[in-house]
Amino acid sequence: MKVIFGLLAIVAFFSTTAEANFKTIVLDPDSEFSLPLTCKGSDSKIKLEGGRISVINSLGKSYSLGLDEQLEKLPIMIGSSGNSNECVLAIKYAENDVNESYSLFVFDDVQGKYRGSVVPVITNPEFSAGKVLSNYRDGPVTHNDTLCFSTVSKDYYLCESREQFTEGLERKQTCDESKCFDSVIVKENSSIPVGAVVVSPKVYLSNKNEDSTFSQRKAYLVVGDKVVLTDFYIGGEGMYYKVAYEGKSKTVGWLASESIRVNE
């Protein structure tokens, strides 16, 4: 049977969970479609032929996106970056029982083509104007990442990460376009720092080594000392917290979780 290219050869639908102006289409094998957008790069077409995913630009020239062979229907999320108005493609490449992972591409107005984002993979994404929310589980830890769009680099960057590692507590870290700031343990879905009280009569602070072992230091805390939690580690020896203690000077180190009582 002759393959008919174009919009009639795909199954297209609008996702009920898509945010802002993002849409989800499903591209059938051996078909192509024009982008249903008005952003920069919307004069291109996406093509799936012989398992190869490629883009056809406005001049009719084709280039590969460098993705693995795809022989089945291909979900693609399509939208724009927000105020900068670059077209964005999120192309599904893997899934399991709980997660769906997408490769992220942004239109480069200078090169006139789509390029892979510096954040190459997003999981269970939700798009809003200028941001992408990504939520997934990795063992006992739930990750909630926020990607922001840079009007300077014309690409996404990780502007906030949250890891829920125990009930009610998350490790939060924020970043700007050039650097990330120190992490802090906060209450779930908030920016409220979490404190704790030392319950051991005397407990030595430790350094965390590159191989995730801990080396005891001379500095110590005593029962009743109050600390702020800034990081965590779960390993074969149990859970450790990185803490900050404000005495005559600020002291930072790692303590075993059983040596402190976390404030509710």
Summary of the structure (lengths in Angstrom):
residues: 264
radius of gyration: 23.7
end to end distance: 66.2
largest distance: 81.1
contacts: 756
relative contact order: 0.09
helix: 2%
strand: 60%
